Amino acid sequence: MKVYRTDEIRNVVLLGHGGSGKTSLVEAMSYVSGATNRMGKIADGNTISDFDKEEQKREFSISTTLVPIEWEKAKINVLDTPGYFDFVGEVEEAVSAADAAVIVVSGKAGVEVGTEKAWELCDKYNLPRMVYVTEMDVDDASFRQVVQDLTERYGKVIAPHFQPIRENEKLVGYVNVIKNAGRRFTSLGQREECEIPDYCKPNLEIYREKLLEAVAETSEEFMERYFAGEEFSVEEIRSAMRTEVMNGSIVPVAMGSNLQAQGVTNLLSDIVRFFPSPDCKECAGINRKTNEIYEANYDFARAKSAYVFKTMVDPFIGKYSFVKVCSGVLKGEDTLYNSDSEVEEKLGKLYTMCGNKPVEVSELFAGDIGAIAKLSGTKTGDTLSAKGTPIIYGKTEYSKPYTYMKYVVKNKGDEDKVSQALQKMMAEDVTLKTVNDSENRQTLLYGMGDQHLEIVASKLASRYKCEITLETPKVAFRETIKKTSDVDTKYKKQSGGHGQYGHVKMKFEPSGDLETPYVFEETVVGGAVPKNYFPAVEKGLQESVVKGPLAGYPVVGVKATLYDGSYHPVDSSEMAFKTATSQAFKKGFMEAGPVLLEPIASVKVTVPDDYTGDVMGDLNKRRGRVLGMNPVANGCQEIVADIPMTGLFGYCTTLRSMTGGRGTYSYQFSRYEQAPSDVQAAEIAKRAAEE
């Protein structure tokens, strides 16, 4: 592939609901641009984007793919993203590298939750955007309805500049609103001029009026000409639209059919025409040497620097770091410095990726997106720069994973294999993490949802040939006491020669501090227990609180006072006093009103107003206590509640199904509280069965 200068590059992310047609749009783009000579189909598992076995099996995208397309002397780096919310990390990676977005909407399904989320992401990253309505060749697709729904939601920024011409429920052509002219499709990707049908004219007038009004608002001169009833030229309209698309005051709406490759050439031309090249965007980092702001601004004349926005680890083709060049011109064989890990990396060859096929390029200009193979000390979020000008760019914020399951390795001896495979998958997926819960002797796998974790397990089996099973994790309960007890315990053993003798009288009571396991005091008078045995008594306590007598959970909040006892000048030993204390603890604990404490999380659930009643009802069912509600942006409410950690299992799936995917939640551990008697009884019985 030839080398493109910064002003010839467009970095575009495709966003939208799952199944809206992003991947098939990439196929159509590749075909009409001549990058491929046949269009792949999702059902056949032969698309450029969905090359992973899991994607082909499930028929939806799981990871972001880069597909470069050459069109009208420009290079469009298309980032095809997954539409399902479990893979939001992939979407966030792509958005961080894009300069503009095409929001793909199905003409049949209309505006969906994924459309709203895509719009919110564009707002967050301040991306110019365009809407592309797919499936216009389907019987019950409605372009008019999509435009109406978008306008109701987002107001007068929505500006359709194409309108479908349909005959017998089939897409046969379109009206170009800018040129006020009709076009009929002839063959794949080709069209010819035609008359505008009468049934298109009422909507055309509305769309054209809207467009001209938006154009008039770009300058006073245009405004005067608009009110004087003067016509604008096609070039004037396009020039004004470019300005307005780039500042976000117009969102053009185009349409087409991916399977017939109709309307795709218009979209590619609009991307080149209306979207900004990287040098129109600002980009700044920190110079580590001077601690000053380094304004890279995608200037190819400045010192080399690049941001690693994604990592791909493929068992067959190896590891590739996807970079966006922020300044300078990267060349093969360059040596760059990684300011994050403080290592030098020799680049070797540079590539642009087309799906999973690396295509070698000699250099990458500022603003371009490419891939570098085998960077050992570099991970997602790192910055590479010239050693003389060490730069660091701000890291992208990714969604936090809150759904977790315990995983168990199926085959003994595969533990290391699984661990290494998960390390590779975590390098690739920023929203996946593992946590070793030593207290409950389990390893937890965190992801964005149940489907995410299920796909991770499936990938381990197919890619890395090691299997795990996902199970409900154990919850870290605690044990404590509510009352006071007083015990007298003697440990006595005689077996030829020295015997064993330890005698303690101890009081046990709540300490009032659930953060620390125990508090030890001694009030022995008259040397009933010699001082040199006090550490042994404390050691006995220390060992006893690790696994409580009630259900084998760690003990907290106990105050133990040694107030009397006795010893034998020959038979007493530290071991004897430690054992006596352990026995005293077990007896005293069970006599002092033992209870189980369960972990409580503080949860924040953000949902649109309409769903607050359902969500609060569901939290109550999970033994949650709603503490209050705070209004947040976009007509949503943040519900704040306390909920037992056991109530959060499966919550992600329930919340999504209750709110149509619009609800999000986050939580953090808050404190321990006494578990209700039924929960306590069930847990004690369960632990007894396990023992």
C-alpha positions as CSV (number, residue, x, y, z in Angstrom):
1,M,0.0,0.0,0.0
2,K,1.3,3.4,-0.9
3,V,2.3,6.0,1.8
4,Y,-0.3,8.7,2.5
5,R,0.4,12.2,3.9
6,T,-1.4,13.5,6.9
7,D,-3.9,15.6,4.9
8,E,-4.9,12.6,2.8
9,I,-5.9,10.4,5.8
10,R,-9.3,9.9,7.4
11,N,-9.6,7.9,10.6
12,V,-13.2,6.7,10.9
13,V,-14.8,4.5,13.5
14,L,-18.0,2.6,12.7
15,L,-20.4,2.6,15.7
16,G,-23.9,1.2,16.3
17,H,-26.1,-1.4,17.8
18,G,-25.2,-5.1,17.5
19,G,-26.5,-6.4,14.1
20,S,-27.0,-3.0,12.5
21,G,-24.7,-3.8,9.6
22,K,-21.2,-2.4,10.5
23,T,-19.2,-5.5,9.4
24,S,-21.2,-5.9,6.1
25,L,-20.7,-2.2,5.4
26,V,-16.9,-2.7,5.6
27,E,-17.3,-5.6,3.1
28,A,-19.2,-3.3,0.7
29,M,-16.7,-0.5,1.2
30,S,-13.8,-2.9,0.4
31,Y,-15.6,-4.2,-2.6
32,V,-16.6,-0.9,-4.3
33,S,-13.1,0.6,-3.6
34,G,-11.5,-2.4,-5.4
35,A,-9.6,-3.6,-2.2
36,T,-11.4,-7.0,-2.7
37,N,-12.9,-8.6,-5.7
38,R,-15.8,-10.3,-3.9
39,M,-17.9,-9.5,-0.9
40,G,-17.8,-11.8,2.1
41,K,-20.9,-12.7,4.1
42,I,-21.2,-12.9,7.9
43,A,-23.3,-16.1,7.5
44,D,-20.5,-17.7,5.4
45,G,-17.8,-16.6,8.0
46,N,-15.6,-15.1,5.3
47,T,-15.7,-11.3,6.1
48,I,-12.4,-9.3,6.4
49,S,-13.4,-8.0,9.9
50,D,-14.8,-11.1,11.6
51,F,-11.7,-13.4,11.1
52,D,-11.7,-14.9,14.6
53,K,-13.2,-18.4,15.0
54,E,-15.5,-17.1,17.9
55,E,-16.8,-14.3,15.7
56,Q,-17.5,-16.7,12.8
57,K,-19.2,-19.2,15.1
58,R,-21.4,-16.5,16.8
59,E,-21.9,-14.3,13.7
60,F,-21.1,-11.0,15.5
61,S,-18.0,-8.9,16.1
62,I,-16.0,-9.4,19.3
63,S,-13.0,-7.2,18.7
64,T,-12.2,-4.0,16.8
65,T,-10.7,-4.5,13.3
66,L,-8.7,-2.1,11.1
67,V,-9.5,-2.0,7.4
68,P,-7.7,0.6,5.3
69,I,-9.6,1.7,2.2
70,E,-8.2,3.9,-0.7
71,W,-10.8,6.3,-2.2
72,E,-10.5,9.5,-4.2
73,K,-6.7,9.9,-3.5
74,A,-7.3,9.5,0.3
75,K,-6.8,6.6,2.7
76,I,-9.7,5.9,5.0
77,N,-8.7,3.9,8.1
78,V,-12.0,2.2,8.9
79,L,-12.2,0.8,12.5
80,D,-15.0,-1.7,12.7
81,T,-16.2,-2.1,16.3
82,P,-18.4,-4.7,18.1
83,G,-22.0,-3.6,18.8
84,Y,-22.6,-5.7,21.9
85,F,-22.0,-4.0,25.3
86,D,-19.9,-6.8,26.7
87,F,-17.1,-5.6,24.3
88,V,-17.2,-1.9,25.1
89,G,-13.5,-1.9,25.8
90,E,-12.8,-2.6,22.1
91,V,-15.1,0.3,21.1
92,E,-13.4,2.7,23.5
93,E,-10.0,1.7,22.1
94,A,-11.2,2.4,18.5
95,V,-12.9,5.7,19.5
96,S,-9.7,6.9,21.1
97,A,-7.9,6.6,17.8
98,A,-10.6,7.9,15.5
99,D,-11.1,11.5,14.2
100,A,-14.7,11.0,13.2
101,A,-17.5,8.4,13.4
102,V,-20.2,6.8,11.2
103,I,-23.1,5.7,13.3
104,V,-24.7,2.8,11.5
105,V,-28.5,2.4,12.0
106,S,-30.6,-0.5,10.6
107,G,-33.5,0.9,8.5
108,K,-35.5,-2.1,9.7
109,A,-34.8,-2.1,13.4
110,G,-34.5,1.8,13.6
111,V,-32.9,3.8,16.4
112,E,-31.8,1.4,19.2
113,V,-29.9,1.5,22.5
114,G,-26.6,1.0,20.6
115,T,-27.4,4.1,18.5
116,E,-27.8,6.2,21.7
117,K,-24.6,4.8,23.3
118,A,-22.7,5.5,20.0
119,W,-24.0,9.1,20.1
120,E,-22.9,9.5,23.7
121,L,-19.4,8.2,22.9
122,C,-19.1,10.7,20.1
123,D,-20.1,13.5,22.5
124,K,-17.6,12.3,25.1
125,Y,-14.7,12.2,22.6
126,N,-16.0,15.3,20.6
127,L,-16.1,13.4,17.3
128,P,-17.8,14.7,14.1
129,R,-20.3,12.2,13.0
130,M,-22.5,11.0,10.2
131,V,-25.4,8.5,10.3
132,Y,-25.7,5.8,7.7
133,V,-29.0,3.9,7.4
134,T,-28.5,0.3,6.2
135,E,-30.8,-2.4,5.0
136,M,-32.7,-0.1,2.6
137,D,-33.3,-3.1,0.3
138,V,-35.4,-4.8,2.9
139,D,-39.3,-4.7,2.7
140,D,-40.1,-3.1,6.0
141,A,-37.2,-0.6,6.2
142,S,-38.2,3.0,6.7
143,F,-35.7,5.8,6.1
144,R,-38.3,8.4,7.0
145,Q,-39.0,6.8,10.4
146,V,-35.3,6.7,11.2
147,V,-34.9,10.4,10.3
148,Q,-38.0,11.3,12.4
149,D,-36.7,9.3,15.5
150,L,-33.2,10.8,15.2
151,T,-34.7,14.3,14.9
152,E,-37.0,13.8,18.0
153,R,-33.9,12.7,20.0
154,Y,-31.2,15.0,18.8
155,G,-33.0,18.0,17.3
156,K,-32.2,20.0,14.2
157,V,-28.6,18.9,13.8
158,I,-30.0,15.9,11.9
159,A,-29.7,16.7,8.1
160,P,-30.6,13.9,5.6
161,H,-28.7,14.6,2.3
162,F,-29.9,11.5,0.5
163,Q,-33.3,10.1,0.1
164,P,-34.2,6.6,-1.1
165,I,-36.2,5.9,-4.3
166,R,-38.0,2.7,-3.7
167,E,-40.2,0.7,-6.2
168,N,-42.1,-2.5,-5.2
169,E,-40.4,-2.3,-1.7
170,K,-37.0,-2.4,-3.3
171,L,-34.2,0.2,-3.3
172,V,-33.7,1.3,-6.9
173,G,-32.0,4.7,-6.5
174,Y,-31.8,7.8,-4.4
175,V,-32.3,11.6,-4.5
176,N,-29.2,13.7,-3.8
177,V,-30.6,16.4,-1.6
178,I,-27.6,18.7,-2.1
179,K,-27.8,18.5,-5.9
180,N,-31.6,18.2,-6.0
181,A,-31.3,15.4,-8.5
182,G,-32.3,11.7,-8.8
183,R,-30.0,8.8,-9.4
184,R,-30.9,5.2,-10.4
185,F,-28.6,2.2,-9.6
186,T,-27.5,0.3,-12.7
187,S,-25.0,-2.3,-11.5
188,L,-23.1,-3.0,-8.3
189,G,-21.8,0.4,-7.1
190,Q,-22.8,2.2,-10.4
191,R,-25.7,4.7,-11.0
192,E,-27.2,7.0,-13.7
193,E,-29.3,10.1,-13.7
194,C,-33.1,9.9,-13.4
195,E,-36.2,11.9,-12.8
196,I,-37.2,12.5,-9.1
197,P,-40.5,10.5,-8.6
198,D,-43.5,12.6,-7.4
199,Y,-43.9,10.6,-4.2
200,C,-40.4,11.6,-3.1
201,K,-41.0,15.4,-3.5
202,P,-42.9,16.2,-0.2
203,N,-40.1,14.7,2.0
204,L,-37.5,16.1,-0.3
205,E,-38.7,19.6,0.3
206,I,-38.5,19.1,4.0
207,Y,-35.0,17.7,3.9
208,R,-33.7,20.3,1.5
209,E,-35.2,23.2,3.5
210,K,-33.5,21.8,6.6
211,L,-30.2,21.5,4.8
212,L,-30.3,25.0,3.3
213,E,-31.3,26.5,6.7
214,A,-28.2,24.8,8.3
215,V,-26.0,26.1,5.5
216,A,-27.4,29.6,5.9
217,E,-26.3,29.6,9.5
218,T,-22.6,29.4,8.6
219,S,-22.3,33.0,7.7
220,E,-24.2,36.3,7.6
221,E,-23.8,36.6,3.9
222,F,-25.4,33.2,3.4
223,M,-28.2,34.1,5.8
224,E,-29.0,37.3,3.8
225,R,-28.9,35.3,0.5
226,Y,-31.2,32.6,2.1
227,F,-33.8,35.1,3.2
228,A,-33.6,36.8,-0.2
229,G,-34.6,33.5,-1.8
230,E,-31.3,33.0,-3.6
231,E,-30.0,29.5,-4.4
232,F,-26.7,28.2,-3.1
233,S,-24.3,26.4,-5.5
234,V,-23.5,22.7,-4.8
235,E,-19.9,23.7,-3.9
236,E,-21.1,26.4,-1.5
237,I,-23.4,23.8,0.2
238,R,-20.6,21.2,0.5
239,S,-18.1,23.7,1.8
240,A,-20.6,25.0,4.5
241,M,-21.5,21.4,5.3
242,R,-17.8,20.4,5.8
243,T,-17.5,23.3,8.4
244,E,-20.7,22.3,10.1
245,V,-20.0,18.6,10.2
246,M,-16.5,19.2,11.7
247,N,-17.9,21.4,14.5
248,G,-20.8,19.1,15.1
249,S,-23.6,21.5,14.2
250,I,-24.8,19.2,11.3
251,V,-25.0,15.4,11.3
252,P,-25.6,14.3,7.7
253,V,-27.8,11.2,7.2
254,A,-27.0,8.9,4.3
255,M,-28.5,5.5,3.3
256,G,-27.9,2.4,1.2
257,S,-27.8,-1.4,1.1
258,N,-24.7,-3.2,2.2
259,L,-25.5,-6.5,0.5
260,Q,-26.2,-4.8,-2.9
261,A,-23.3,-2.3,-2.3
262,Q,-25.7,0.5,-3.0
263,G,-25.1,4.0,-1.6
264,V,-21.7,2.9,-0.3
265,T,-19.7,5.0,-2.9
266,N,-21.6,8.1,-1.7
267,L,-20.7,7.3,1.9
268,L,-17.0,6.9,1.0
269,S,-17.0,10.2,-0.9
270,D,-18.8,12.0,2.0
271,I,-16.2,10.6,4.4
272,V,-13.3,12.1,2.3
273,R,-15.3,15.3,1.7
274,F,-16.8,16.2,5.1
275,F,-14.6,14.5,7.7
276,P,-11.4,16.1,9.1
277,S,-7.9,14.8,8.3
278,P,-5.9,14.3,11.5
279,D,-4.0,17.7,11.1
280,C,-7.3,19.5,11.8
281,K,-7.3,18.0,15.3
282,E,-5.3,18.9,18.4
283,C,-3.1,16.4,20.2
284,A,-0.9,17.1,23.2
285,G,1.3,15.1,25.6
286,I,3.9,15.8,28.2
287,N,7.6,16.0,27.4
288,R,9.2,13.9,30.2
289,K,12.5,15.7,29.9
290,T,11.2,19.3,30.3
291,N,7.8,18.5,32.0
292,E,6.3,20.9,29.5
293,I,3.2,20.4,27.3
294,Y,4.2,18.9,23.9
295,E,1.8,20.0,21.2
296,A,2.1,17.1,18.7
297,N,-1.1,18.1,16.7
298,Y,-0.3,15.4,14.1
299,D,2.5,17.5,12.6
300,F,4.8,15.3,10.5
301,A,7.6,17.9,10.8
302,R,7.9,17.3,14.6
303,A,9.8,14.7,16.6
304,K,8.4,11.1,16.2
305,S,5.8,10.0,18.7
306,A,3.0,7.4,18.6
307,Y,0.3,6.2,21.0
308,V,-0.5,2.4,21.3
309,F,-4.3,2.2,21.4
310,K,-4.8,-1.6,20.9
311,T,-2.9,-4.9,21.1
312,M,-3.6,-8.0,19.1
313,V,-2.2,-11.3,20.2
314,D,-2.8,-14.1,17.7
315,P,-1.4,-17.6,18.3
316,F,-0.6,-17.9,14.6
317,I,0.7,-14.5,13.5
318,G,2.0,-13.2,16.9
319,K,1.6,-9.9,18.7
320,Y,0.9,-6.6,17.0
321,S,0.7,-3.2,18.7
322,F,-1.7,-0.9,16.9
323,V,-0.4,2.7,16.9
324,K,-1.7,6.1,15.9
325,V,1.2,8.3,14.9
326,C,0.9,11.6,16.8
327,S,3.8,13.4,15.3
328,G,6.7,12.9,12.9
329,V,7.0,10.1,10.3
330,L,7.6,6.5,11.6
331,K,9.9,4.4,9.5
332,G,10.8,0.7,9.6
333,E,14.0,0.0,11.6
334,D,13.4,3.2,13.8
335,T,14.4,2.8,17.5
336,L,11.8,4.4,19.8
337,Y,11.7,4.9,23.5
338,N,8.8,3.7,25.6
339,S,8.3,6.3,28.3
340,D,5.9,4.1,30.3
341,S,8.1,1.0,30.7
342,E,11.3,2.9,30.1
343,V,12.6,0.5,27.5
344,E,13.9,1.1,23.9
345,E,12.0,-0.7,21.2
346,K,13.4,-1.5,17.7
347,L,10.5,-1.3,15.3
348,G,11.5,-3.6,12.5
349,K,8.8,-3.6,9.8
350,L,5.7,-1.3,9.8
351,Y,2.4,-2.6,8.7
352,T,-1.1,-1.5,8.1
353,M,-3.6,-4.3,9.1
354,C,-6.4,-5.4,6.8
355,G,-8.4,-7.5,9.2
356,N,-5.8,-10.0,10.4
357,K,-3.6,-9.6,7.3
358,P,-0.5,-7.4,7.8
359,V,0.3,-5.3,4.7
360,E,3.9,-3.9,4.9
361,V,4.4,-0.1,4.5
362,S,7.7,1.8,4.3
363,E,6.5,4.6,6.6
364,L,3.6,6.0,8.5
365,F,2.9,9.8,8.5
366,A,1.6,11.7,11.6
367,G,-2.1,10.9,12.0
368,D,-1.9,7.5,10.3
369,I,-2.8,4.2,12.0
370,G,-0.6,1.2,11.6
371,A,0.7,-1.9,13.4
372,I,4.2,-2.9,14.7
373,A,5.0,-6.5,15.4
374,K,6.7,-8.1,18.4
375,L,7.2,-5.1,20.7
376,S,8.1,-7.0,23.9
377,G,8.0,-4.2,26.5
378,T,5.0,-2.3,25.1
379,K,1.3,-2.7,26.0
380,T,-2.0,-0.9,25.3
381,G,-1.9,2.7,26.5
382,D,1.9,3.2,26.2
383,T,3.6,6.0,24.3
384,L,6.5,5.5,21.9
385,S,8.7,8.5,21.1
386,A,12.2,9.6,20.1
387,K,14.6,9.2,23.1
388,G,15.8,12.8,22.8
389,T,12.1,14.0,23.1
390,P,10.5,11.4,25.5
391,I,6.7,12.1,25.3
392,I,3.9,10.6,27.3
393,Y,0.2,10.9,26.2
394,G,-2.8,10.7,28.4
395,K,-4.2,7.1,28.7
396,T,-7.7,6.3,27.4
397,E,-10.2,5.7,30.2
398,Y,-11.8,2.3,29.8
399,S,-15.0,0.9,31.3
400,K,-14.4,-1.1,34.5
401,P,-15.3,-4.8,34.6
402,Y,-17.8,-5.6,37.5
403,T,-19.1,-9.0,36.5
404,Y,-17.0,-11.9,37.9
405,M,-17.0,-15.6,38.1
406,K,-14.7,-18.2,39.8
407,Y,-12.8,-20.3,37.2
408,V,-11.6,-23.8,37.7
409,V,-9.0,-25.5,35.4
410,K,-10.6,-28.7,34.0
411,N,-7.4,-30.8,33.5
412,K,-4.8,-31.1,36.3
413,G,-1.5,-29.7,35.3
414,D,-3.0,-27.1,32.9
415,E,-2.9,-24.3,35.5
416,D,0.3,-22.7,34.1
417,K,-1.0,-23.0,30.5
418,V,-4.3,-21.3,31.5
419,S,-2.5,-18.6,33.4
420,Q,-0.2,-17.8,30.4
421,A,-3.1,-17.9,27.9
422,L,-5.1,-15.5,30.2
423,Q,-2.1,-13.1,30.3
424,K,-2.1,-13.0,26.5
425,M,-5.8,-12.4,26.4
426,M,-5.6,-9.6,29.0
427,A,-2.9,-7.9,26.9
428,E,-5.4,-7.9,24.1
429,D,-8.5,-7.1,26.1
430,V,-8.3,-4.1,28.6
431,T,-11.6,-5.0,30.2
432,L,-10.6,-8.5,31.3
433,K,-8.7,-9.2,34.6
434,T,-8.0,-12.0,37.0
435,V,-7.9,-11.7,40.8
436,N,-6.4,-14.3,43.1
437,D,-8.7,-14.6,46.1
438,S,-6.4,-16.4,48.5
439,E,-8.8,-16.2,51.4
440,N,-11.4,-18.4,49.6
441,R,-8.8,-20.3,47.6
442,Q,-10.3,-19.3,44.3
443,T,-9.2,-17.4,41.2
444,L,-11.8,-14.9,39.9
445,L,-12.2,-13.8,36.3
446,Y,-13.7,-10.3,35.8
447,G,-15.3,-9.1,32.6
448,M,-18.0,-6.7,31.2
449,G,-20.8,-9.3,31.4
450,D,-21.7,-13.0,31.4
451,Q,-21.3,-13.3,27.6
452,H,-17.9,-11.8,27.8
453,L,-16.7,-14.4,30.3
454,E,-18.3,-17.2,28.4
455,I,-16.5,-16.2,25.2
456,V,-13.2,-16.0,27.2
457,A,-13.7,-19.6,28.3
458,S,-14.6,-20.6,24.7
459,K,-11.5,-18.8,23.3
460,L,-9.2,-20.6,25.8
461,A,-10.5,-23.9,24.6
462,S,-10.3,-23.2,20.8
463,R,-7.3,-20.9,20.6
464,Y,-5.0,-22.2,23.5
465,K,-6.3,-25.8,23.9
466,C,-6.9,-25.5,27.6
467,E,-10.3,-25.7,29.3
468,I,-11.9,-23.9,32.3
469,T,-15.3,-24.1,33.9
470,L,-17.0,-21.0,35.3
471,E,-18.7,-21.3,38.6
472,T,-20.5,-19.0,41.1
473,P,-17.7,-17.6,43.3
474,K,-17.6,-18.0,47.1
475,V,-18.3,-14.9,49.1
476,A,-15.9,-13.8,51.8
477,F,-18.1,-13.9,54.9
478,R,-16.7,-13.1,58.4
479,E,-17.5,-14.4,61.9
480,T,-17.9,-12.4,65.0
481,I,-19.6,-12.5,68.4
482,K,-22.4,-10.5,69.9
483,K,-22.2,-11.4,73.6
484,T,-19.7,-12.1,76.3
485,S,-18.4,-15.4,77.5
486,D,-16.0,-16.6,80.2
487,V,-14.1,-19.9,79.9
488,D,-11.7,-21.9,81.9
489,T,-9.6,-24.3,79.8
490,K,-6.9,-26.7,80.9
491,Y,-4.7,-28.6,78.5
492,K,-3.0,-31.5,80.2
493,K,-1.2,-34.4,78.7
494,Q,1.1,-37.0,80.4
495,S,3.2,-39.4,78.4
496,G,6.4,-40.5,80.1
497,G,9.0,-37.8,80.8
498,H,7.9,-34.2,80.4
499,G,4.1,-33.8,80.2
500,Q,2.1,-30.9,78.7
501,Y,0.3,-28.4,81.0
502,G,-1.4,-25.1,80.1
503,H,-4.3,-23.6,82.0
504,V,-6.0,-20.3,80.9
505,K,-9.1,-18.4,82.2
506,M,-10.3,-16.0,79.4
507,K,-13.0,-13.6,78.7
508,F,-14.3,-13.1,75.2
509,E,-16.4,-10.0,74.1
510,P,-17.1,-7.9,71.0
511,S,-14.2,-5.4,70.4
512,G,-16.4,-3.0,68.4
513,D,-13.8,-2.9,65.6
514,L,-14.7,-5.1,62.6
515,E,-11.6,-4.1,60.7
516,T,-9.2,-6.1,63.0
517,P,-9.5,-9.8,63.8
518,Y,-8.8,-9.6,67.5
519,V,-7.6,-7.5,70.4
520,F,-5.6,-9.3,73.1
521,E,-5.3,-8.0,76.7
522,E,-3.9,-9.7,79.8
523,T,-4.9,-8.7,83.4
524,V,-3.1,-11.6,85.2
525,V,-2.1,-10.8,88.8
526,G,0.3,-12.6,91.1
527,G,2.1,-14.5,88.3
528,A,-0.7,-17.1,87.9
529,V,0.5,-17.4,84.3
530,P,4.1,-16.3,83.8
531,K,4.8,-13.4,81.4
532,N,6.9,-15.5,79.1
533,Y,3.8,-17.5,78.1
534,F,1.7,-14.4,77.1
535,P,3.1,-14.5,73.5
536,A,2.1,-18.2,73.2
537,V,-1.4,-17.3,74.3
538,E,-1.5,-14.6,71.7
539,K,-0.1,-17.0,69.1
540,G,-3.0,-19.4,69.9
541,L,-5.5,-16.6,69.3
542,Q,-3.7,-15.5,66.1
543,E,-4.0,-19.0,64.6
544,S,-7.6,-19.5,65.8
545,V,-9.1,-16.4,64.2
546,V,-7.9,-17.5,60.7
547,K,-10.7,-20.1,60.5
548,G,-13.6,-19.5,62.9
549,P,-15.5,-22.2,64.7
550,L,-18.9,-21.3,63.2
551,A,-18.4,-21.9,59.5
552,G,-14.7,-21.7,58.9
553,Y,-14.6,-18.0,57.9
554,P,-12.0,-15.5,59.3
555,V,-13.0,-14.0,62.6
556,V,-13.2,-10.2,63.2
557,G,-14.1,-7.9,66.1
558,V,-13.2,-10.1,69.1
559,K,-11.6,-8.9,72.3
560,A,-9.9,-11.7,74.3
561,T,-8.7,-11.0,77.9
562,L,-6.5,-13.5,79.8
563,Y,-7.2,-12.8,83.4
564,D,-6.1,-16.0,85.3
565,G,-4.8,-19.5,84.9
566,S,-2.0,-21.7,86.3
567,Y,1.2,-23.4,85.2
568,H,3.4,-26.3,86.1
569,P,7.1,-25.6,86.7
570,V,8.2,-28.7,84.7
571,D,5.4,-29.6,82.3
572,S,4.2,-26.1,81.1
573,S,5.5,-25.0,77.7
574,E,4.6,-22.5,75.0
575,M,3.0,-25.3,73.0
576,A,0.7,-26.2,75.9
577,F,-0.4,-22.6,76.4
578,K,-1.0,-22.1,72.7
579,T,-3.2,-25.3,72.5
580,A,-5.1,-24.3,75.7
581,T,-5.8,-20.9,74.2
582,S,-7.1,-22.5,70.9
583,Q,-9.5,-24.7,72.9
584,A,-10.6,-21.8,75.0
585,F,-11.2,-19.7,71.9
586,K,-13.4,-22.3,70.2
587,K,-15.5,-22.8,73.4
588,G,-15.7,-19.1,74.3
589,F,-16.6,-18.1,70.7
590,M,-19.5,-20.5,70.4
591,E,-20.8,-19.4,73.9
592,A,-20.7,-15.7,73.0
593,G,-23.5,-15.5,70.5
594,P,-21.6,-16.2,67.3
595,V,-22.9,-14.6,64.0
596,L,-21.9,-14.5,60.4
597,L,-21.2,-11.2,58.8
598,E,-21.8,-10.7,55.0
599,P,-20.0,-8.2,52.8
600,I,-22.1,-5.2,51.7
601,A,-21.4,-3.3,48.6
602,S,-22.3,0.3,47.8
603,V,-23.9,0.2,44.4
604,K,-24.7,3.1,41.9
605,V,-27.2,2.2,39.2
606,T,-27.7,4.8,36.4
607,V,-31.0,4.3,34.4
608,P,-33.4,6.4,32.4
609,D,-36.3,7.8,34.5
610,D,-38.8,5.3,33.1
611,Y,-37.0,2.4,34.6
612,T,-36.4,3.6,38.2
613,G,-39.4,1.8,39.7
614,D,-38.4,-1.6,38.2
615,V,-34.8,-1.3,39.2
616,M,-35.6,-0.3,42.8
617,G,-38.0,-3.2,43.0
618,D,-35.3,-5.6,41.8
619,L,-32.8,-4.2,44.3
620,N,-35.2,-4.8,47.1
621,K,-35.7,-8.4,46.0
622,R,-31.9,-8.8,46.2
623,R,-32.1,-7.6,49.8
624,G,-30.7,-4.2,48.8
625,R,-31.6,-0.9,50.6
626,V,-32.1,2.1,48.4
627,L,-30.5,5.1,50.0
628,G,-31.5,7.8,47.5
629,M,-31.6,9.0,43.9
630,N,-29.7,11.8,42.1
631,P,-30.7,13.2,38.7
632,V,-27.8,12.9,36.1
633,A,-27.5,14.0,32.5
634,N,-29.7,12.9,29.6
635,G,-32.9,12.3,31.7
636,C,-31.3,9.6,33.8
637,Q,-31.3,8.9,37.5
638,E,-28.5,7.5,39.6
639,I,-29.9,5.1,42.2
640,V,-27.6,4.7,45.3
641,A,-28.1,1.5,47.3
642,D,-26.4,-0.9,49.7
643,I,-26.7,-4.5,48.7
644,P,-25.1,-7.8,49.9
645,M,-22.4,-9.0,47.6
646,T,-24.3,-12.2,47.0
647,G,-27.1,-10.1,45.5
648,L,-24.8,-8.9,42.7
649,F,-24.4,-12.3,41.0
650,G,-26.1,-12.1,37.6
651,Y,-27.0,-8.5,38.1
652,C,-25.5,-7.3,34.9
653,T,-27.7,-9.5,32.7
654,T,-30.9,-8.7,34.8
655,L,-30.2,-4.9,34.6
656,R,-29.7,-5.0,30.9
657,S,-32.8,-7.0,30.2
658,M,-34.9,-4.7,32.5
659,T,-33.7,-1.5,30.9
660,G,-33.2,-2.7,27.3
661,G,-29.4,-2.3,27.7
662,R,-29.6,1.3,28.9
663,G,-28.8,0.7,32.6
664,T,-25.2,0.7,33.9
665,Y,-23.9,0.1,37.4
666,S,-20.8,0.3,39.5
667,Y,-20.1,-0.8,43.0
668,Q,-17.4,-1.0,45.7
669,F,-17.1,-2.9,48.9
670,S,-18.4,-0.9,51.8
671,R,-18.5,-2.9,55.0
672,Y,-19.6,-6.0,56.8
673,E,-23.1,-6.5,58.3
674,Q,-24.8,-9.3,60.3
675,A,-26.3,-11.8,57.9
676,P,-30.0,-12.6,58.3
677,S,-30.7,-15.9,60.2
678,D,-31.8,-17.8,57.1
679,V,-28.7,-16.8,55.1
680,Q,-26.5,-17.7,58.1
681,A,-28.2,-21.1,58.6
682,A,-27.8,-21.9,54.8
683,E,-24.2,-20.9,54.7
684,I,-23.3,-22.9,57.8
685,A,-25.0,-26.0,56.4
686,K,-23.2,-25.5,53.0
687,R,-19.8,-25.2,54.7
688,A,-20.5,-28.2,56.9
689,A,-21.4,-30.2,53.7
690,E,-18.1,-29.1,52.0
691,E,-16.0,-30.0,55.1
